[in-house]
Amino acid sequence: MNPLRYLQAYPPHLQEQIRQMIAGDRLGDYLHARYPQRHEVQSDKALYLYAQELRQQFLRSAPPLDKVLYDSRLDLTHRALGLNTAVTRVQGGKLKAKKEVRIASLFKEAPPQFLRMIVVHELAHLRERDHSKAFYQLCQHMEPDYHQLEFDLRVYLTWRELPGNA
C-alpha cells in the first residue's frame, strides 16, 4: 500500500514534507495543532440542518435537499467521502426526483472544518455535476479555504491509515 495514496496529485516537495512528518511521528501533532476540535454535528438530523443552512446561505435557487445523513457504508476503499444522488420515482404519473446527500461516518469524528468542506463539496454538486473549474469556483465561494482544507483532509486521511490511528 502506498502511504501517500491520497496525496498522489500533489507536488513531490509536499509529499516529501508529509513523508518526513510521518517518519518523525509528527503528523498527528501537526493535525491536532491545526485542527484541535471535533464538531458537534453528530446526528443525521443535525447534519441535515447543517447542510440546509449552508444551502440556504449560498445556493437558494438550488433544488431542495430531501435527505442528508451519515452513511457507514461509504468508505475510503470506494474513494467516496460523500455522495450526492437523485432518487427518481414515479408518483401519480409524474417523475419526482429526491436529492440525497450522504456523508461518510468517519466525519463524525473529524474537525468541523473537514465536515464543512465535505458538505460544501456535495452541495456544489447540486449546481455543477462534474468536477470542473466552475465546480471548484463554487466550492471556493462557499468555503474560501476550500483547497487548503482539501489538502489537509487528505493529510488527515493519510494519518488515519497509519498504524494505531484509525
Secondary structure, DSSP 8 states (H G I E B T S, - for coil): --TTGGGTTS-HHHHHHHHHHHHTT-HHHHHHHH-----S--SHHHHHHHHHHHHHHH-TTS---SEEEEETT--GGGT-SEEEEEEEEEETTEEEEEEEEEEEGGGGSS-HHHHHHHHHHHHHTTT--S--HHHHHHHHHH-TTHHHHHHHHHHHHHHHHSTT--
